[in-house]
Each structure stands twice: as C-alpha cells, then as structure tokens.
Amino acid sequence: MPHYLVLAIRKPGFDEAAIAPHLAWLDELRARGLLVLTGGFSDRSGGAYVLHGIASLAEAQALVATDPLALTASSDLTVHEWNAR
C-alpha cells in the first residue's frame, strides 16, 4: 500500500485554536495505525504528516478533509501519493 504525504500550509489569519483539535485528530489516526510521521515546520508556516494503510488517493483525501485544520479552513491541505523508500 502506498503512503500519502499531506502538506498543511497555514492561511493568513491562521487560528491557533485549531492546533489542539488537529493534534488530537492526529493522535486518533496514530492509534488506528494510519499515521507514520508528523511534524511542524520550524518557520511555523505549517507542517506535514504521512499516512499509510489507506487504499487510495481518494480515500486519503476524504480522511484529510476531516482534519480540523481543513474543517476550520485554517490551512491549505494537499495530499500526495508518495513513493517512499
């Protein structure tokens, strides 16, 4: 199964209140075995996470649409099928 790289880039006016629900959401994904790696960029412009155990790009995109960062429109999230080695 492929991995999916999700880039989350903060929009102007980013709401810091979105961070705690986003981190809780990531913890839930990790508990379900769907999250490989996550982290923020040192310049605080956003971050990224890597999903696995998901059957298709469309399924990954649907899951990412439930991220609180997406639900609050705080960040632009893009999902890429990633050929990790």
C-alpha positions as CSV (number, residue, x, y, z in Angstrom):
1,M,0.0,0.0,0.0
2,P,1.3,3.5,-0.8
3,H,2.0,6.3,1.6
4,Y,0.3,9.7,1.4
5,L,2.2,12.9,2.2
6,V,-0.1,15.6,3.5
7,L,1.2,19.2,3.4
8,A,-0.6,21.7,5.7
9,I,0.2,25.3,4.9
10,R,-1.2,27.9,7.2
11,K,-3.5,30.5,5.6
12,P,-3.3,34.2,6.5
13,G,-5.1,34.8,9.8
14,F,-4.4,31.2,11.0
15,D,-6.4,30.5,14.2
16,E,-4.1,29.0,16.8
17,A,-7.2,27.4,18.5
18,A,-7.2,24.9,15.6
19,I,-3.9,23.3,16.8
20,A,-5.2,21.3,19.8
21,P,-8.1,19.6,17.9
22,H,-5.7,18.9,15.0
23,L,-3.2,17.2,17.3
24,A,-6.0,15.2,18.9
25,W,-7.1,14.1,15.5
26,L,-3.6,13.1,14.6
27,D,-3.4,11.1,17.9
28,E,-6.5,9.2,16.9
29,L,-5.0,8.4,13.5
30,R,-1.9,7.1,15.2
31,A,-4.0,4.9,17.5
32,R,-5.7,3.5,14.4
33,G,-2.4,2.7,12.8
34,L,-2.8,5.2,9.9
35,L,-0.2,7.8,10.8
36,V,3.5,7.2,10.2
37,L,5.1,10.6,10.9
38,T,4.1,14.1,11.7
39,G,5.7,17.4,12.4
40,G,5.6,21.2,12.0
41,F,8.0,23.4,10.0
42,S,10.5,25.4,12.0
43,D,9.3,28.6,10.4
44,R,5.7,27.9,11.7
45,S,4.3,28.1,8.2
46,G,2.6,24.8,8.6
47,G,3.7,21.1,8.7
48,A,3.2,17.7,7.2
49,Y,2.2,14.2,8.0
50,V,2.4,10.8,6.4
51,L,-0.5,8.4,6.2
52,H,-0.4,4.7,5.4
53,G,-2.8,1.8,5.4
54,I,-5.2,3.6,3.1
55,A,-6.3,2.1,-0.1
56,S,-6.4,5.0,-2.5
57,L,-5.7,8.7,-3.0
58,A,-9.4,9.4,-2.9
59,E,-9.7,7.7,0.4
60,A,-6.8,9.6,1.8
61,Q,-8.3,12.9,0.6
62,A,-11.6,12.1,2.2
63,L,-9.8,11.4,5.5
64,V,-7.8,14.6,5.3
65,A,-11.0,16.5,4.7
66,T,-11.9,15.6,8.3
67,D,-8.8,17.2,9.7
68,P,-9.7,20.2,12.0
69,L,-7.3,22.3,10.0
70,A,-9.5,21.7,7.0
71,L,-12.8,21.9,8.8
72,T,-11.8,25.4,10.2
73,A,-10.3,26.5,6.9
74,S,-7.1,27.4,8.8
75,S,-4.7,25.7,6.4
76,D,-4.5,24.6,2.9
77,L,-4.0,20.8,2.9
78,T,-2.8,18.9,-0.1
79,V,-2.4,15.1,-0.3
80,H,0.2,13.4,-2.5
81,E,0.6,9.7,-3.1
82,W,4.2,9.3,-2.0
83,N,6.6,6.6,-3.2
84,A,8.6,6.5,0.0
85,R,11.7,4.3,0.1
